């Protein structure tokens, strides 16, 4: 559990440092951060045999649509 907390802190640090850069494209940086949800979902199904993947799929599709709208808009 402490390793997960540490990884989360490091990811947030990198994310906020990326947003401090005046040339950073906020839509791209935010899309990459939200894209981690897709990786976690796929990893849960493929690596850990998630049994409730179909129930979670509409929420993941909603996140994916939001990422696309953020990057395109």
C-alpha positions as a Python dict, from the first residue, in 0.01 Angstrom:
ca = {
    (1, 'X'): (0, 0, 0),
    (2, 'X'): (274, 256, 74),
    (3, 'X'): (420, 194, -273),
    (4, 'X'): (89, 290, -435),
    (5, 'X'): (72, 609, -229),
    (6, 'X'): (427, 698, -327),
    (7, 'X'): (354, 634, -695),
    (8, 'X'): (46, 857, -674),
    (9, 'X'): (249, 1137, -518),
    (10, 'X'): (515, 1111, -787),
    (11, 'X'): (253, 1113, -1065),
    (12, 'X'): (82, 1420, -918),
    (13, 'X'): (417, 1596, -885),
    (14, 'X'): (498, 1528, -1251),
    (15, 'X'): (147, 1634, -1359),
    (16, 'X'): (157, 1967, -1176),
    (17, 'X'): (510, 2039, -1295),
    (18, 'X'): (392, 1981, -1651),
    (19, 'X'): (110, 2229, -1597),
    (20, 'X'): (356, 2492, -1472),
    (21, 'X'): (527, 2497, -1811),
    (22, 'X'): (387, 2797, -2002),
    (23, 'X'): (410, 2608, -2331),
    (24, 'X'): (225, 2301, -2202),
    (25, 'X'): (-96, 2211, -2379),
    (26, 'X'): (-340, 2166, -2092),
    (27, 'X'): (-579, 1954, -2296),
    (28, 'X'): (-304, 1708, -2386),
    (29, 'X'): (-164, 1689, -2032),
    (30, 'X'): (-513, 1642, -1882),
    (31, 'X'): (-594, 1381, -2147),
    (32, 'X'): (-283, 1184, -2059),
    (33, 'X'): (-369, 1194, -1691),
    (34, 'X'): (-724, 1074, -1754),
    (35, 'X'): (-592, 810, -1991),
    (36, 'X'): (-441, 630, -1695),
    (37, 'X'): (-795, 519, -1611),
    (38, 'X'): (-807, 329, -1938),
    (39, 'X'): (-477, 158, -1863),
    (40, 'X'): (-597, 60, -1516),
    (41, 'X'): (-923, -75, -1657),
    (42, 'X'): (-748, -282, -1924),
    (43, 'X'): (-492, -407, -1672),
    (44, 'X'): (-767, -508, -1432),
    (45, 'X'): (-937, -714, -1698),
    (46, 'X'): (-631, -865, -1865),
    (47, 'X'): (-395, -913, -1571),
    (48, 'X'): (-626, -959, -1274),
    (49, 'X'): (-934, -1115, -1433),
    (50, 'X'): (-1182, -845, -1330),
    (51, 'X'): (-1526, -1004, -1321),
    (52, 'X'): (-1733, -686, -1339),
    (53, 'X'): (-1575, -536, -1650),
    (54, 'X'): (-1901, -514, -1842),
    (55, 'X'): (-2066, -319, -1561),
    (56, 'X'): (-1778, -71, -1554),
    (57, 'X'): (-1753, -35, -1930),
    (58, 'X'): (-2011, 250, -1965),
    (59, 'X'): (-1816, 462, -1715),
    (60, 'X'): (-1488, 393, -1896),
    (61, 'X'): (-1647, 481, -2229),
    (62, 'X'): (-1769, 806, -2071),
    (63, 'X'): (-1415, 886, -1961),
    (64, 'X'): (-1285, 807, -2309),
    (65, 'X'): (-1545, 1037, -2468),
    (66, 'X'): (-1446, 1310, -2224),
    (67, 'X'): (-1079, 1271, -2315),
    (68, 'X'): (-1158, 1293, -2685),
    (69, 'X'): (-1378, 1601, -2637),
    (70, 'X'): (-1112, 1771, -2427),
    (71, 'X'): (-835, 1709, -2678),
    (72, 'X'): (-1046, 1795, -2986),
    (73, 'X'): (-1222, 2097, -2831),
}
